[in-house]
Amino acid sequence: MLFNSLLFLFFFIIVTSLYYLLPHKLRWAWLLTASCYFYMYFKPEYILIILFTIIIDYVAAILIDKAPGRYKRLFLVMSLLANVGVLAYFKYFNFAAENFNLLSARLNGPVLPMLHLILPIGLSFHTFQAMSYTIEVYRGNQKPEYHFGIYSLYVMFYPQMVAGPIERPQQLLPQLKGMKVFDRKTFCTGIFMMLLGLFKKVVIADRLGLLVDPVFSDPQHHSGTDLLISTY
């Protein structure tokens, strides 16, 4: 679901309206449900990947907080390896396999199969968002979040799911748990900033993309001047 689509406009209106109509104690569940739907709209089964990392880091943070001395680092390393492992598998396995096969072919060695997978959306963001949480708990800057739903929402919050920004848990978690009252001035400011961002994306960036994409897709047939102008 693209942010600059008509579908997202309806999605945003429905999610935001119901958020303020629901009682405070149900709002986190509604935002989490909406975020899961937003993510599953792309490829439903990939929600299991995010669920795996959420469970790993949720448990790891609690263990880090309770563990004595050197065991804290052990649980942190296990959490980081799980997150980086998932990212590396989906994003870099084919790159590594391709280079291995080139070398192996010269030595008449075995050939690794290539994966035919679509990269999960926002995987890099999810990975680093989750890692920032466990690292902050390890450093003592953040207490572990015992509410599994709130922590899941911290990782999956749909407005930042695709492109971030990556937030520190002490900045975002309190906002997800705090009571929000509708404020007309804040609402208008938010809508203005969203429209300004859409203008920059749709009117400016997408139009310039029509000019620079042909150059970047075939740079060897363009002059140095064309490449400099396109880059600028």
C-alpha positions in Angstrom: 0.0 0.0 0.0 1.7 3.2 -1.2 1.4 6.4 0.9 0.6 8.4 -2.2 -2.4 6.1 -3.3 -6.1 6.6 -3.0 -6.3 3.4 -1.0 -4.0 4.7 1.7 -6.1 7.9 1.9 -9.2 5.9 2.9 -7.1 3.7 5.2 -5.7 6.7 7.0 -9.1 8.4 7.4 -10.7 5.2 8.8 -7.8 4.3 11.1 -7.4 7.9 12.5 -11.1 8.4 13.0 -11.7 5.2 14.9 -8.6 5.8 16.9 -10.1 8.9 18.5 -13.6 7.3 18.8 -12.3 4.3 20.7 -11.6 4.4 24.5 -7.9 4.9 25.4 -7.4 1.3 26.6 -8.4 -0.1 23.1 -6.4 2.3 21.0 -3.1 0.4 21.0 -4.9 -2.7 19.8 -6.6 -0.8 17.0 -3.3 0.7 15.8 -1.6 -2.7 16.0 -4.4 -4.3 14.0 -4.2 -1.5 11.4 -0.5 -1.8 11.2 -0.7 -5.6 10.7 -3.2 -5.1 7.9 -1.0 -2.5 6.3 2.0 -4.9 6.3 0.0 -7.9 5.2 -1.5 -6.1 2.3 1.8 -6.6 0.5 2.4 -10.3 1.3 0.5 -11.8 4.2 2.8 -14.6 5.1 5.7 -12.2 5.7 4.0 -11.2 8.9 5.5 -14.4 10.4 9.0 -13.0 9.8 8.2 -9.9 11.8 6.5 -11.9 14.5 9.6 -14.0 14.9 11.9 -11.0 15.4 9.3 -9.4 17.7 9.2 -12.4 20.0 13.0 -12.8 20.0 13.6 -9.2 21.0 10.7 -9.0 23.5 12.1 -12.0 25.4 15.7 -10.9 25.0 15.1 -7.4 26.5 13.5 -8.9 29.6 16.4 -11.4 30.0 18.9 -8.6 29.5 17.3 -6.6 32.2 17.2 -9.4 34.7 20.5 -11.1 33.8 23.6 -10.6 36.0 26.8 -9.2 34.6 28.3 -10.9 31.5 25.0 -12.7 30.7 23.5 -9.4 29.6 25.9 -9.2 26.7 25.2 -12.8 25.8 21.5 -12.2 25.5 22.1 -9.0 23.5 24.4 -10.8 21.1 21.9 -13.6 20.6 19.2 -11.0 19.8 21.4 -9.1 17.4 22.4 -12.2 15.6 18.8 -13.3 15.1 17.9 -9.9 13.7 20.9 -9.5 11.4 20.5 -13.2 10.4 17.0 -12.6 9.1 18.1 -9.4 7.3 21.1 -11.1 5.7 19.2 -14.1 4.6 16.6 -12.1 2.6 18.7 -9.2 1.5 22.2 -10.6 0.9 22.0 -14.4 0.4 21.7 -14.2 -3.3 24.5 -11.7 -3.5 26.8 -14.0 -1.5 25.6 -17.1 -3.4 26.3 -15.4 -6.8 29.8 -14.5 -5.8 30.4 -18.0 -4.3 29.2 -19.6 -7.5 31.5 -17.5 -9.7 34.5 -18.6 -7.6 33.3 -22.2 -7.3 32.8 -22.4 -11.1 36.5 -21.6 -11.6 37.4 -24.4 -9.2 34.8 -26.9 -10.5 33.1 -26.8 -7.1 29.5 -27.0 -5.9 26.9 -24.5 -6.9 24.6 -22.8 -4.3 20.9 -22.5 -5.4 19.5 -18.9 -5.7 16.5 -17.9 -3.7 13.5 -16.6 -5.6 12.0 -14.4 -2.9 10.5 -11.0 -2.8 12.2 -8.8 -0.2 9.9 -8.1 2.7 8.9 -4.4 2.8 10.6 -2.4 5.5 12.8 -5.3 6.6 15.9 -3.1 7.2 13.8 -0.6 9.2 12.2 -3.4 11.3 15.7 -4.9 12.0 17.3 -1.7 13.2 14.2 -0.5 15.1 14.3 -3.8 17.0 18.0 -3.7 17.5 17.8 -0.1 18.9 15.4 -1.3 21.5 17.5 -4.2 22.9 20.7 -2.0 22.8 19.0 0.7 24.8 17.8 -1.8 27.3 21.3 -3.3 27.5 22.7 0.2 28.1 20.2 0.9 30.9 18.6 3.8 29.0 15.2 1.9 28.6 13.4 -0.5 30.8 12.0 -3.6 29.0 8.4 -3.2 27.8 6.4 -6.1 29.4 3.2 -5.3 27.4 3.7 -7.5 24.4 1.1 -5.7 22.3 2.6 -2.3 23.0 6.1 -3.5 22.1 4.7 -5.1 18.9 3.1 -1.8 18.0 6.5 -0.1 18.6 8.1 -2.3 15.9 5.1 -2.3 13.5 3.7 1.3 13.8 2.5 1.7 10.2 3.3 5.4 9.5 7.0 4.6 9.9 7.0 1.0 8.8 8.3 1.4 5.3 10.8 4.3 5.5 11.3 5.1 9.2 12.6 7.1 10.8 14.2 4.7 13.3 13.1 5.9 16.7 14.7 5.3 20.1 12.3 3.4 22.4 12.3 6.0 25.1 11.0 8.5 22.5 8.3 6.4 20.8 7.0 4.0 23.5 5.7 6.7 25.9 3.8 8.2 23.0 2.1 4.9 22.1 1.0 4.5 25.7 0.0 8.0 26.6 -3.5 9.5 26.4 -4.1 11.4 23.2 -6.8 14.1 23.0 -7.9 15.4 19.6 -6.4 18.9 19.0 -7.6 20.8 16.0 -4.4 22.9 15.7 -2.1 19.8 15.9 -4.3 18.0 13.4 -4.2 20.8 10.9 -0.4 21.1 11.3 0.0 17.3 10.7 -2.2 17.4 7.6 -0.2 20.3 6.2 3.1 18.5 6.7 1.7 15.4 5.1 0.4 17.4 2.1 3.8 19.1 1.8 5.6 15.7 1.8 3.2 14.4 -0.8 3.8 17.5 -3.0 7.6 16.9 -2.8 7.2 13.2 -3.6 4.5 13.3 -6.3 5.0 16.6 -8.0 8.8 17.2 -7.6 10.6 13.8 -7.1 8.4 11.7 -9.4 8.6 14.2 -12.2 12.4 14.5 -11.9 12.5 10.7 -11.8 11.2 10.6 -15.4 14.3 12.6 -16.4 17.0 10.9 -14.4 15.9 7.3 -14.4 16.8 6.7 -18.0 20.3 8.0 -17.3 20.9 5.9 -14.2 19.5 2.7 -15.9 21.9 3.1 -18.9 24.9 5.2 -17.7 27.4 3.9 -20.2 25.5 5.5 -23.1 25.4 9.0 -21.5 28.1 11.7 -21.2 29.8 12.7 -18.0 27.8 16.0 -18.1 24.5 14.0 -18.3 25.6 12.0 -15.2 26.6 15.0 -13.2 23.3 16.9 -14.0 21.3 13.8 -13.2 23.1 13.3 -9.9 22.6 16.9 -9.0 
